[in-house]
Amino acid sequence: MTIELRFLKKATEDRNYISFTYQNKKLQKIKPLKLLEKENKYFLHTKDEVFEFDMIKKIHIHKEKF
């Protein structure tokens, strides 16, 4: 488990907002709902979409909670 994955897991548990880059699109103040593992790949579930962890870059965990 990489350090980014651990931070993302902790942000999901603590219900903190996150920002990241996904397929060259910058996403701001996303609510991470759950992080699931399927076939050795991690997927981040949010309110609107599901993101593959391997394609997420530049993760920023906000101090704000939702």
C-alpha positions in Angstrom: 0.0 0.0 0.0 1.5 3.3 -1.1 1.6 6.4 1.1 -0.9 8.2 -1.2 -3.3 5.3 -0.8 -3.0 5.4 3.0 -3.7 9.2 3.0 -6.7 8.7 0.8 -8.0 5.9 3.1 -7.6 8.2 6.1 -9.3 11.1 4.4 -12.2 8.8 3.6 -12.5 7.6 7.2 -12.2 11.2 8.6 -14.6 12.5 5.9 -12.2 15.2 4.6 -12.6 16.9 1.3 -9.9 16.0 -1.3 -8.6 17.5 -4.5 -6.7 15.7 -7.2 -5.9 15.5 -10.9 -7.6 12.7 -12.9 -7.0 12.2 -16.6 -5.6 15.8 -16.9 -8.7 17.2 -15.3 -8.3 19.0 -12.0 -11.1 18.2 -9.5 -11.6 20.3 -6.4 -13.4 19.7 -3.1 -14.5 16.1 -3.8 -16.3 14.1 -1.1 -14.7 10.6 -0.9 -17.3 8.1 0.2 -15.5 4.8 0.1 -12.3 3.2 -1.2 -12.8 -0.4 -2.5 -10.3 -3.0 -3.8 -11.3 -5.2 -6.7 -8.9 -7.6 -8.3 -5.8 -5.8 -6.8 -7.0 -2.4 -8.0 -8.4 0.4 -5.8 -11.4 2.4 -6.8 -12.5 5.7 -5.1 -16.2 6.1 -4.9 -17.6 9.6 -4.7 -21.1 11.1 -4.8 -21.1 11.3 -8.6 -18.4 9.1 -10.0 -16.0 6.2 -9.5 -12.3 6.9 -10.0 -9.5 4.3 -10.5 -6.7 5.0 -8.0 -3.9 4.3 -10.5 -5.0 7.3 -12.6 -5.3 9.8 -9.7 -2.4 12.2 -9.5 -1.5 15.1 -7.1 -3.8 14.2 -4.2 -4.4 17.1 -1.8 -6.3 16.4 1.5 -8.2 19.4 2.9 -8.6 20.1 6.6 -12.3 20.8 6.0 -14.7 18.1 6.8 -18.1 17.4 5.2 
